[in-house]
Amino acid sequence: MITIQRKVHFQHGRRGRKQLRDGEATSATGGRVPRVARLMALAIRFDQLIRDGVVADQAELARLGHVTRARLTQIMNLLCLAPEIQEEILHFPPTEHGRDRITEKQVRPIAGVSNWRKQRRMWRDGRGRP
């Protein structure tokens, strides 16, 4: 009888299917980008599309993205955050497992404040709390 030993791991493939892969799992991906960071990047991209005239307005973006205008407004309101808060959100460390540290829903009240100084204070005081 011959025994062969190999290291294998499962990797998520297309449509969430698990695929058997040769070798040890690498942490090259380092987790996933937090959702609020992806939404922040999306808001910046959408704003640029509107500025460049690729799309007419947010209503058209909502139609193209198959989301409500209200939801698109929530995403675009992330652009009202102070620039350093936006930058920090974009550079959040990957989420290794479990839930994201900060959600977009937690950031919404901060984005609703027009004074950047107050935003910074709110961000400092409330950041990372569930």
DAQUI-V884112 format. One record per residue. N is the residue number from 0. RES is the residue in one small letter. SS is DSSP state (@ for helix, = for strand, . for the rest). PSI is psi as a letter, one per 40 degrees, with the letter a starting at -180 (* if undefined). D_CENTER is the distance of its C-alpha to the mean C-alpha in Angstrom with 2 decimals. Layout:
BEGIN
((N,RES,SS,PSI,D_CENTER) (N,RES,SS,PSI,D_CENTER))
END
This chain:
BEGIN
((0,m,.,h,51.52) (1,i,.,h,48.73) (2,t,.,h,45.45) (3,i,.,h,42.47) (4,q,.,h,39.57) (5,r,.,i,36.18) (6,k,.,h,32.74) (7,v,=,i,30.16) (8,h,=,i,26.66) (9,f,=,h,24.49) (10,q,=,i,21.43) (11,h,=,h,19.11) (12,g,.,a,20.21) (13,r,@,i,19.85) (14,r,@,f,19.16) (15,g,@,e,18.54) (16,r,.,i,22.10) (17,k,=,h,23.14) (18,q,=,h,25.19) (19,l,=,h,27.78) (20,r,=,i,27.51) (21,d,=,i,30.16) (22,g,.,a,29.88) (23,e,.,i,27.75) (24,a,.,h,24.02) (25,t,.,i,22.37) (26,s,.,f,19.44) (27,a,.,d,18.54) (28,t,.,d,15.08) (29,g,.,f,14.80) (30,g,.,a,12.39) (31,r,=,i,8.93) (32,v,.,h,5.78) (33,p,.,i,4.34) (34,r,@,d,2.79) (35,v,@,d,3.66) (36,a,@,d,3.11) (37,r,@,d,2.52) (38,l,@,d,4.66) (39,m,@,d,6.42) (40,a,@,d,7.28) (41,l,@,d,8.32) (42,a,@,d,10.36) (43,i,@,d,11.96) (44,r,@,d,12.85) (45,f,@,d,14.26) (46,d,@,d,16.20) (47,q,@,d,17.69) (48,l,@,d,18.72) (49,i,@,d,20.52) (50,r,@,d,22.13) (51,d,.,e,23.35) (52,g,.,e,24.85) (53,v,.,d,23.20) (54,v,.,i,22.48) (55,a,.,d,24.64) (56,d,.,a,22.36) (57,q,@,d,19.50) (58,a,@,d,21.75) (59,e,@,d,22.00) (60,l,@,d,18.26) (61,a,@,d,18.09) (62,r,@,d,21.00) (63,l,@,d,19.64) (64,g,@,e,16.30) (65,h,.,f,18.32) (66,v,.,i,16.71) (67,t,.,i,18.75) (68,r,@,d,19.28) (69,a,@,d,18.45) (70,r,@,d,14.91) (71,l,@,d,14.47) (72,t,@,d,16.04) (73,q,@,d,13.63) (74,i,@,d,10.70) (75,m,@,d,13.20) (76,n,@,e,14.35) (77,l,@,d,11.48) (78,l,@,e,13.76) (79,c,@,e,16.45) (80,l,.,i,15.11) (81,a,.,i,17.31) (82,p,@,d,16.46) (83,e,@,d,16.38) (84,i,@,d,13.87) (85,q,@,d,11.53) (86,e,@,d,12.39) (87,e,@,d,11.93) (88,i,@,d,8.35) (89,l,@,d,7.80) (90,h,.,f,10.02) (91,f,.,i,8.96) (92,p,.,i,10.79) (93,p,.,i,9.75) (94,t,=,h,10.36) (95,e,.,d,13.80) (96,h,.,i,14.71) (97,g,.,a,14.54) (98,r,.,i,12.16) (99,d,.,i,9.40) (100,r,.,d,11.47) (101,i,.,h,10.07) (102,t,.,i,8.84) (103,e,@,d,8.43) (104,k,@,d,12.04) (105,q,@,d,13.19) (106,v,@,d,12.11) (107,r,@,d,13.90) (108,p,@,d,17.36) (109,i,@,d,16.78) (110,a,@,d,15.74) (111,g,.,e,18.89) (112,v,.,h,21.13) (113,s,.,d,22.58) (114,n,.,h,23.97) (115,w,@,d,21.76) (116,r,@,d,24.07) (117,k,@,d,23.52) (118,q,@,d,19.74) (119,r,@,d,20.04) (120,r,@,d,22.36) (121,m,@,d,20.23) (122,w,@,d,17.22) (123,r,@,d,19.68) (124,d,@,d,21.37) (125,g,@,e,18.66) (126,r,.,h,15.82) (127,g,.,e,15.24) (128,r,.,i,17.48) (129,p,.,*,16.88))
END
